[in-house]
Amino acid sequence: MPFSAAQLGSWTNFGLRNRDVAFALGVVMVLGMLFVPLPPILLDFGLAISLSVSVLILMIALWIPKPLDFNSFPTLLLMVTMLRLSLNISSTRLILSRGHTGPGAAGGVIEGFSRFIVSGDFVIGIVIFAILVVINFVVITKGSTRIAEVSARFSLDAMPGKQMAIDADLGAGMITEEDARRRRRTLEAESAFFGAMDGASKFVRGDAVAGLIITLINVVGGILIGVIQHGLTITQALDNYTTLTIGDGLVTQIPALVVSLAAGLIVTKGGTEGATNEAVLGQLSNFPKALYMAAGLLLMIGLLPGFPLLVFLFLAGLMAGLAYLMQHQTRRRDAAEAAAEEKRKTRESGATEETTQSLLKLDELRLELGSGLVPLISSMDAALPGKVKSLRNLFVKDFGFVLPAVRIKDNAALPGNSYAILVQGVEVARGEVRPTGMMVIDPAGTVIDLPGERTKEPTFGLPAVWIDRGRAAEAERRGHTVVDPESVITTHMTEVIKEHMPELLSYGATQELVKNLDREYQKLANEISNPAPIVLLQHVLQRLLAERVSIRNMQLIIESIAETAASTTNVVTITDHVRSRLANQICRALTDAAGFVPVLVMSAAWENEFTEAVKMNGTERTLLMSPQRVQEFLLDARKLIQQFAARDEWPALMVTPEVRSFVRSMLERVSPMTQVISHNEIHRKAALKTLGTIGA
């Protein structure tokens, strides 16, 4: 019963939805043909499929831009080779069992090849078949196999150098991490493809040898069966079985030759890109003089006695015409390239000075890694570059500070597991991690009873232990803090950047912050009463960042500077006024979980001494206090602060506005984490909680 269009469509949709099942069934059917006899009609259908798939593979090989775009070819080559061998066995079974009945014993396809190509003469068939085997086996297959073997060897040998080139480009900032991952994937796919092609080329050679052996078996076996079992004369047996065998060999060797040609096209494409016609004809068209010479030689051959002049004259005229068209096209292309080159030189003449400046430019932030830490940035799942990039969002959110791009590169001069952090070309911090381990820290400061390498946490100097990754879960169950190497490095970088934020806020970065404001505030910032308003803004922002005060509220900061800059040029005085306007923000940042602002205060004696030591000269203030008294104050302050630091508490120190900047400059040497605020910076709704007094 014939299938309706709806039934055929439903079966097609089912096959498309279940392509994996359909492919598996196809493989099983190919294997089944090795053992199950096929009727002639199914054999014809299989041979037609084999020929169609071979032509399809050849067309794809002609059109693909580069070999990796057809990286499934080795697998496909195995499948079509197995299909041809299975069909060959099925046809052999039919030829040997039914060859005595005539040329149609093995189906219409084999009969058609035997009649059309062999022309009924098995001697001609044997000659044609032998020529096809020689072309396939000796010429195409052998050359393709050699090219695939060399390509695979060279690809594997060049892989380490290409990997190092990718890492160097990534470290130099020439490519992004995503580009590096994509290039590594392409490199791995290229090596795997050429390695697979080296092995798959053996399928083609083996197929050619198997076809030759099967053909010899069919001829000898057919003659013996025809003479002994079916009583045919030797001439009849030779005619029947040899004709069928040659037809079978041709119907097998022609698809094999087509697939071999496709394999040769793919492996010989090499480093060229574009479809085959673009790669070959495009390069041939670059030499019109060669076409003129070829046309002249053809004309000379045609003029020789006995040669067909018209044929050679036609070909010579065709080549000369192509040469003229290509020469004209080349002139136009050269003119366009000359114009583009002139423009490029004009641009480069103005860019020479800029290139020199780029060579002298220092990286604002740079992370250098020893050779042992390179896998932290070069492996496919490297987490360090992503964590370093995430620092930008952290600083924008917490401080309103746009972090410069961090350049990561390897440094062979560093010890293997060491890293260095550089700010504006100067090394400011160094640490050491174990790339395959995990760092264990106990927040309570107790002894860590785990086997491993004892060390110091590089950021805060806490006792720590490097353990195997397999013991990380056990350490967490014991209440320890477990940190991976990437987090150790990024935490260290975070604290280093916090210390150097004022240095990183350059004039250009300040201008960029102003450009991101609304137009009204851009205008206000440039109209501040100062000879260099952006420089003044930069200095105020640097002082705020030095005390870790967020500068996200740029509008309010600019307003505050504009209010004060008309009456004073003292950066300290202007900064104190800005801080008073940011009182709500400062108090919110210091508020604890209970809603209080914990503070420390100075004793009355210390307050009086500081107040008397401050001397005014117009808007300038100076502190006249002996170094001995400064040292005594710092000892008193550190003694009290350490009591709270042991509990990881950092209350602010509240002082009078006149002495705040001086106390801060003293205290940052012994306790940079402690905030120093003045009475003017206490918001009216803030609830204070005094925890201690210095000098009490």
Secondary structure, DSSP 8 states (H G I E B T S, - for coil): ----HHHHHHHHHHHHHTHHHHHHHHHHHHHHTTTS---HHHHHHHHHHHHHHHHHHHHHHHH-SSGGGGTTHHHHHHHHHHHHHHHHHHHHHHHHHHGGG-TTTT-HHHHHHHHHTTTT-HHHHHHHHHHHHHIIIIIIIHHHHHHHHHHHHHHHHHHHHHHHHHHHHHHTTSS-HHHHHHHHHHHHHHHHHHHHHHHHHHHHHHHHHHHHHHHHHHHHHHHHHHHHTS---HHHHHHHHHHHHHHHHHHHHHHHHHHHHHHHHHHHHTT--S-HHHHHHHHHTT-HHHHHHHHHHHHHHHHSTTS-HHHHHHHHHHHHHHHHHHHHHHHHHHHHHHHHHHHHHHHHHHHHHHHHHHHH---SEEEEE-GGGTHHHHSTT--HHHHHHHHHHHHHHHH------EEEEE-TTS-TTEEEEEETTEEEEEEE--TTEEEEE-TT-----SSSEEEE-TTT--EEEEEEGGGHHHHHHTT-EEE-HHHHHHHHHHHHHHHTHHHH--HHHHHHHHHTS-HHHHHHHHTSSSSSHHHHHHHHHHHHHHTT-----HHHHHHHHHHHHTT---HHHHHHHHHHHTHHHHHHHH--TTS-EEEEEE-HHHHHHHHHHEEEETTEEEE---HHHHHHHHHHHHHHHHHHHTTT---EEEE-TTTHHHHHHHHTTT-TTS-EEEGGGS-TT--EEEEEEET-
